[in-house]
Amino acid sequence: MNEMQLSDENKRLKYDNAKLLKINEALMQRVEEGGNQSAPYAAFEHSVHLAEQVREKTQTLGETLSQLERRNRQLKTFQQRFTDAIESLSEAFVLLDCDGQIILQNSNFEAFLQTSNLPSETVLNLKALTEKKDHQKNTNNDGQLLKPVFQLSDGRWFQLNERPTVEGGRVLLYTDISALKKAETVRYEQAMAQKSVQLHSLVDNLSQGVVLLSSEKQIEVWNSRFVQLSQLATQQLHANIGLRDLQALTELELPTHPRLGSDFYVQTLQGGTVLEIRVHQLHDGKTIITYTDITERHRNQQSLQENERRLRLITDNVPAMIAYIGADLKFEFTNQVYIDWYGSTSRGLDITELDKSLNYKQIKPFVQRALKGESVIFESRELNRTGEPNYLLKSYVPNLDGNGVVLGFFVLIRNITERRINALALQKAHDQLERRVVERTSQLSSLNQKLLNEVEERRRVQTDLQAATREAEQANFSKTKFLAAVSHDLLQPLNAAQLFTSSIVEKTVDAQLAPLINSVSSSLDDLENLICTLVDISKLDAGVVKADKCNFKLSDLLDNLAREYQQQSGLYGVQLRYVSCDSLVHSDSFLLARILRNFLSNAFRYTDKGKVLLGCRRVDNKLCIEVWDNGAGIAQDQQTEIFKEFKRLKSSRSAFTNGLGLGLAIVDKISKVLEHPVKVSSTLGKGSLFSVTVPLADKTDLPQPAAQLNQALTKTELAGRTVWLVDNDFNICAAMKQLLETWDCTIITAASLADLQAQVDIGNDHANILIVDYHLDDGINGLDVAEQINHLRSTPLPVLMITANYNKSLQKEIKEHGLLLLHKPVRAIKLKTTMLYLLNKK
């Protein structure tokens, strides 16, 4: 802080002190002249309080003035030290103000001024010296020197070090490098001849096209790549033809000046080659033009931008704030909901800089826990952009690498203001009730009649409280049920993204893009599993999931599971052994399969190059389905913890590090729905046993065998087939169209029946398959649309119904109509298999 700033600070403090004195005087006068004669003591008390505040402000001002004097003395000391320091420098030092006038200099600079014959008040910078032709020659800066170098008329060379100051001035430091320059000149002249030959060979073998234009805009030098790109003959280039005439002989642009506002520009040739053209102006008036082939980079950039846009579309439409923060506490990703809430893109910002209304100290303990590898859920009170307080439920989930090192953590934030307000209102009502009970109880000894009235009032209030409690519980149940049913809206954009990714995989893609596309596809699969897992937990908590039990052969279920995991066993070095069982059981095959898949997945996850056994054991009139492994095992004190939400053991397999620890929690909830007991037995270091017990069914009550969908599917091709698609989601229509066109299908997409009728004659035009989304606009369902279309046709079309609704009553309704159903997100291979089945069946 300099003297001027200290003086301004002193004036400001004096002004504030005077203003406080005036305020005190005005308040005292107002109190003395006030018309409220009924409260003189209050007025006196108020004036005393104001006087105390003025005294405190005056004391603070005095302390500030004392501090200001100490800073003045320190400043003088620092100035003297600075003067001694610059005088000790061997270089010429000078400090200039914003107008170029000298503020401070050392004796070496005074000697430099006398040698250069420049007046002391001149602006001493590199530009001023180069303009003085009688004091210096050309600057020798070949692009490798980072600091300007110049030569005086007496032959001496100086190097200039220049740095701007905060006030707009500059600090200049001149170093004599005459001896260094002489040695450098000798080396330079010796190397020039050899470098000239090397440079010519280098330019001619560059992958870039290079051409040198003279100051008269004639081509002087070119390389073979330029000849190849321009398609000009070497004789034409040697003929000294004008640049304008040469331009007429080639489609390659031959600019003479850089484009305004850009270092380069891009030209696309007729053959599809994309070139980056740069124009470099030399000091002698000559021009160098370079042509770089960026065709592959241009295509890759377009593909990456499109993939990023699709992924951003998914996260921006999730009704929650989502972000990712690295281990350095800087934001690496935020979705649109997060940006809208905090009013900033936040990418690259530190978490402490994002929102000034949020005290970082409040969330610091939770951030530290997340960075230690712990999943954290907590509530936080923050102000929204309009200044209103809101309550947020925040979840921090750490991101661990294969070695267990925390790379960062995921942030999921939901607004629970309404729920918190309801809870506070309920607590307030409860507190009011308690106070009223205490007040009424104190009057029991003297007011018998009031006692009876108070008892009746208490009963009424308790009844209201119970009703309010039931309403709050019902509201919480409805909210949980809503989350369980919201999967339709979440899976719609995810379905479109997976279809787009599948269409990219179907096409021929450069080998360099294959890992990126596989990563995108894997990320979408992980996102689907995450959403489905969270929705399953919510549905189970809300009681939406009901068991649809029936009799079925257990071998049908276990054979499919064994085949599915037999394919994965080779990938993870696990040997799967399966003992078949033909028993008839009574259960829900879908929910039972969920339990067994979790058992097998856990066995694969925690068995490193070991063995897994799937089999059954009969116990009385029940059947115990067991999954054995000889993996790491589970400690005795953790065998109950693993069935809790977000609790999972550490696995050595990187393929399973992205789980949430919800698998066995779902198993526990499904087992309660099915009323099938689940047991676990494990020894640390030896292996584990997971089992579920199901009731046996009467063998006389056998179900009808299910139709096989995969018979003779490979005998039918999709090429040349015409498909009609009705879906009210534009992105899904676009993704489905792109995917089916890669299979050489002709596809007509429409958002409704009216839209389809506007494009085709639904009664007479040729088509092979009709694909319809169940939930359409204006309350119309896909079953009605399919029925209307086939009613107008002489030969009904095979119909494939798609939906994100997993409701069993809907599945039953579609099955009763004799239609096939696929759930979103739709897998490309499953879609293709189902379409082939429909065509073969027809």
Buried (B, 14 or more C-beta within 10 A) or exposed (E): EEEEEBEEBBEEBEEBBEEBEEBBEEBBEEBEEEEEEEEEEEBEEBBEEBEEBBEEBBEEBEEBBEEBEEBBEEBEEEEEEEEEEBEEBEBBBBBBBEEBEBEBBBEBBEEBBEBBEBEEEBBBBBEEBBEBEEBBEEBBEEEEEEEBBBBBBEEBBBBBBBEEEEEEBBBBBBBBBEEEBEEBEEEEEEEEEEEEEEEEEEBBEBEBBBBBBBEEBEBBBBBBBBBEBBEBEEEBBEEEBEBEEBBEEBEBBBBEEBEEEEEBBEBEBEEEBBBBBBBEEEEEEBBBBBBBBBBEEBBBEEBEEEBEEBBEBBBBBBEBBBBBBBEEBBBBBBBBBBBEBBEBEBEEBEBBBBBEEBEBEEBEEBBEBBBEBBBBEBEBEBEBEEEEEBBBBBBBBBBBEEEEEBEBBBBBBBBBBEBBEBBEEBEEBBEEBEEBBEEBEEEEEEEEEEBEEBEEBBEEBEEEBEEBEEEBEEEBEEBBBEBBBBBBEBBBBBBBBBBBBBBBBBEEEEEEBEEBBEEBBEBBBEBBBBBBBBBBBBBBBBEBBEBBBEBBBBBEBBBEBBEEBBEBBEEBEBBBEBEEBEBBBBBBBBBBBBBBBBBBBBBBBBBBEBBBBBBBEEEEEBBBBBBBBBBBBBEEEEBEEBBEBEBBBEBBBEEBBBBBBBBBBBBBBBBEBBEBEBEBEBEEEEBBBBBBBBBBBEEEEEEEEEEEBEEEBEEBEBEEBBBBBBBBBEBBBBBBBBBBBBBEBBBBBBBBBEEBBEEBEBEEEEBBBBBBBBBBEEEBBBBEBBEEBBEEBEEBBBBBBBBBBBEEEBBEBBEEEEBBBBBBBBBBEEBBBBBBBBBBEE
